[in-house]
């Protein structure tokens, strides 16, 4: 899904739709009659950081849309929403530390080749770059 949202400014709830789209999507083009927005991972992250839940985003999209919202688009929002705000990159004593809400997410992140090669403490990585954490 492209994440593209087209909005007609003559919508009966124009103010509500505009406010919502400005929070969850990035404006691409805003001429007088038709506005175009792009829903991206960054715009979803910004929405979540303001306290909006991913399911709220979906609920409002479905409520305000005059067209059928594709299941693939809703799945894209849900899948990206599962990881938004779940990790922190912490700078402590001139070193970066990655913190995650749960161990499974940390394992999945450390399995990524770019992250695995950046891990300083190789003792936490098991065979094939898998995270090996003692509890």
N, C-alpha and C positions, 0 to 999 in steps of 0.2 A: 504493500500500500504506500501511496505517495505521501500521505499526511496532509494533502492539500484540502483546504476548506474554502468554499466560495460562499459569500454572504451578500445577500441583496439588502440594500439599506432601506428598502420599503417594507421590510419584515414588520409585522405588527408589534413585535417586542424588540425593536431596534436597540434601545438603550441597554436592555438586559443582555442581548446577544453580543453587543460590542464590548461590554464590560467583561463578559465571560471569555471571549476570544482574546482580548488583550492580556488576560492572565495566563491562558493555557497555550497560546500559539503565537508565532511571530508574524507580524504584518509583512506582507510581500508587496501588495499593491492596494492602494485605497483611493481610487477615483470616486467620483460623486455617487454612482449608482451601485456598482458591484465592487466588493472588497475581497481580496484574496489573502488568506492566512496559511501558514505552514506549521503543522504540528510536528515538533521534533523532540528528540530526547532532551535537549537543553531546555526547551520550553516546558516540557512535562516536569523536568527537575525543578525549574523555577516555580511552577504551580504547586508542587509538593512542598517546597520550602516555605510557601506562604500558608500551608496548612490544608490545602485541598487534597482530598483523597482521590486516588485514581478511579475508584468506582463512582465517585461524585462526578468526575470529568465525563465518564461514559454516560451516566444517567442524564446529565444536562445536555450532552450532545444528542442523545436519542430524543429527549424531550423537545429540543428546539429545532431539530433537523426536519425539513419538509421532504427530504428524500430518504430512501432506505440507506442506513449506514451499513457498509459491508462488514461481515463477520471478521474478515481478515484484518480490517482496520481496527476493530475492537480488540482482537487478539494481539495486535501489535502494541496497542496502548497498555493492555494488561501485562504482556511479557516485559515490556520496558519498565513498567511501573513496579514490577517485583524487585528490581534492583536499585531503583532510585532512592537515595538517602540511606542506604543500608551499610555504606562504608564511609570511613573517614581516613584521610591522609594526614597524619599528625607529624609535626616537626618538633623533635625533642632532642636536645644536646647535639644540634647540627646533623641529626639523622632523621630520615623519614620512616615512619611506621604506618603500616596499613592495619586499620582496625575494622572488623566486620561484626555485624549483629549476631551472626551464627557461624559455626565452624564449617558448615557445608558451603556457604558462600565463600569463605576464605579459601577452602580447598579448590573450589572452582576457579577462583581468581588466580591462585598460584599455579594452576595447571596451564594457564595461558603462557605461551613461550616468552613473550616480552616481559611478563611479570616474573616468571620463574628465573630468568637470567639476571634479574635485578635483585633477587633475594640474597642478602649478605650472609645470613646464617644458613648455610647449606644443611646444617644438622636438622633443621625443621622440615627439610624436603626429603622425602623417601625416594624409592626407585621411580624413575621416569618423571621426576619433578612433582610427584604427589606430596601434598602436605602431610607431614607426620608429626602430629602434636600429641605429647603425653599429657594426660589430664591429671 
